[in-house]
Amino acid sequence: MNSDLVTLGIETSCDDTAVALLRGENEVFCDLTSSQTAAHSPFGGVLPELASRKHQEAIIPLIRGALSVARLSPRDVGLIAVTAGPGLMGSLLVGVMTAKALSQGWGVPLIGVNHLEGHMFANILAHPGLKPPFLCLVVSGGHTEMILAVEGRDYVLLGSTRDDAAGEAYDKAAKLLGLGYPGGPEIERRAAGRDDGAFAFPIGMKGTKDVEFSFSGVKTSLRTLVERMKANGEEIPTSDICASFQRAVTEALLSKAGLAVRKTGVKKVAISGGVAANAALREGLTELGRENGWEVFLPPKRYCTDNALMIAAAGYAAYAAGVRSDLSLAPDPDWSVWREAERKT
């Protein structure tokens, strides 16, 4: 595989338009993102139709800007990697159709990348020595899954959430408390230095024997608490509620990380996705690793949220493994690359 190959990565799975240029496995030329947070904040969540329109407005200027920043031309690009799923259909269409047009116009190979595999590659991009087998907790606004990377691009889904994703629970909790969107960063900010034992929120799936998650219970508990306090005319201790809520979510994630290690015997543990930027989760996993002799891999916070560098890295690896796409590539909002773990009764 040509280690000088320049990959253009394109990411439009949800509400941020991202473009990056990467040489080989991990030489970064540039990484640009056009955020839509301000556009969606008034609605407390992502409006799919608005997201796709914003992608259409941003993507071509962003690609031109990336080439300019990197001082490259289309002739220098050897591969185009684009998120083809999972995600919002309209958003995915913008990225995939743009990538296909550029592939045809520039005469450059094209490869479709799974967004969640891309999140896993954020760790590999940051830690080139990370090789399978390893565990990766993918935790974001739309996903909470524990994955075992076996070898190559063989991934086993050990377990996932039964209801809300962790990031979704943060967003809903923030909305209940009258905080901004996205909820995770605001709850983390409010929780800093506060009493995380002030309220005993339930820890989802605690004590179960399977690697599975649930966050609807902690969200419902928070709503019930807030409604009762309002009905009684009590002042809402928002910051202590945030700290207690964050603790419950973090403990749920960490307990299942420990269970996954015990079940598989694999002691290399990584996290990825937007919630992987949460300081409490990062510190908790680091401490668990120290106590139990695990190798813990944390991507830089800038690689946790949706970005195109991870897509470029995953695309380069797939291309090196012989994977190819053509102009029939179509978005798949439900695309999964994991195989299910065998369940023992």
Secondary structure, 3 states (H helix, E strand, C coil): CCCCCEEEEEECCCCCEEEEEEECCCEEEEEEEECCHHHHHHHCCCCHHHHHHHHHHHHHHHHHHHHHHHCCCHHHCCEEEEEEECCCHHHHHHHHHHHHHHHHHHCCCEEEEEHHHHHHHHHHHHCCCCCCCEEEEEECCCCEEEEEEEECCEEEEEEEECCCCHHHHHHHHHHHCCCCCCHHHHHHHHHCCCCCCCCCCCCCCCCCCCCCECCHHHHHHHHHHHHHHHHCCCCCCHHHHHHHHHHHHHHHHHHHHHHHHHHHCCCEEEEECHHHHCHHHHHHHHHHHHHHCCEEECCCHHHCCCCHHHHHHHHHHHHHCCCCECCCCCCCCCCCCEEECCCCC
